[in-house]
Amino acid sequence: MHVPAHAEPPSSEEAGDKEITVIGLVDKHQLNAKTLRSIQAAYAKYRHLAPQGRLRFRVKDASKSDGPLRFWLSTEDDIVDLPVSADGMVDLSNIVVTKKTKLYSNRAKGRVNLWPEIMSPNTSPNARRHGDLRLECRILWAMVESEIPLPIKVTFAWVGNPCASKKVGIYYPGPFPLSRAIVEYEGKTKSLRISKPRGYRPPIYDKKVPDAAVVRLYP
């Protein structure tokens, strides 16, 4: 799990202004029932951020396997295949999860990564709806929180939920190396921080930036 493996709890003097930077994907060859249920709960609770967005995940296959990538749900003797789309996405919108359900892939541990990617209609990889990004964060944090050990949870107790805190720098993976990123809303345009080559930080914590704002990415 890359997120948030390198975060350190701020000291009492630093707690007021230290930023914890989070860059990463969910590095896991399987997800257990607890994590799957956490994903579903976050998607349902925060669906209002992106009412038309499906629960889909971008798949990063770092293996050198020549065979096709597969995902499936296993519940005791019941197996349900989850197709990977041509653009590298797997859809978990309508899955049924019991306490014995697990999600598997046919790749070795550490060789396949997942990132929630919510795409409302009329958006694109380089023109993202801000509410979609907010929902992605809530789903990602639900995955992380369901699995991280207590010491790392204590780290984030300093700042609250990372998706709503300015002190946690959550950098999203862009679709290409970035030269700049901006957010547009209500006639305003603001530059966003980027982390070369592909990371960008949308202001998901800022309540003044509406869900309908558009984050534009430039190569």
Disulfide bonds with the S-S distance in Angstrom:
Cys137-Cys163 2.10
